[in-house]
């Protein structure tokens, strides 16, 4: 299912969401599959052309007549039984050694009737020492997986790009179930899910790319955001659509 045709929000062109439910043979459970694309684009807002992108978004699933199986959610960050740490040892060494040099002299001594006459004979030595210094340090590397669409609890998924880049990709395809819904034992008139993409105002980046058609009119960020979400405030959010808050 695509956006409701009554949804005239200018942001609807930046988010494409289709969902489907596949019931199992017993009819007691179903898998929810979704196609989700979020992209950056330029749109017309009043008298301006504005470049709009999202830093992050949330995908929200509400089940009716059933509950989402907690262990079936796509993008779950499960803590491992143990963590592996890589330690790299880095070191530097200053080589040292001890060296000695010797100097020698010789002579002779003798006696005469007038006194002692002679030459001194002996040795002198010079020793040079250099110390050996060894310096070592260790560095621990930890590996943490990056999950673009991560289940964060309360039947929500947080969508981000690595490096805090703007969202601009397909984040879900129907090849992988988003979650499984188990039908409640108590009979209900409705059994299904509603799916919406929600974006916080502070996660919307806007910039005017085309000068105003009205002279002396330069809107600030808040004015542009107000124009983007005006329609959202006036209408009731459709079960499958886009919400800005």
Secondary structure, 3 states (H helix, E strand, C coil): CCCCCCCCCHHHHHEEEEEEEEECCCCCEEEEEEEEEECCEEEEECCEEEEEEECEEEEEEEEECEEECCCCCCCCCCCCCCCCCEEEEEEEEECCCEEEEEEEECCCEEEECCEEEECCCEEEEEEEECCCEEEEEEEEECCCCCCCEEEEECCEEEEECHHHCCCCEEEECCCCCCEEEEECCCCCCCCEEEEEEEECHHHEEEEEEECCCCCCCCCCHHHHHHHHHHHHHHCCCCCCEEEEC
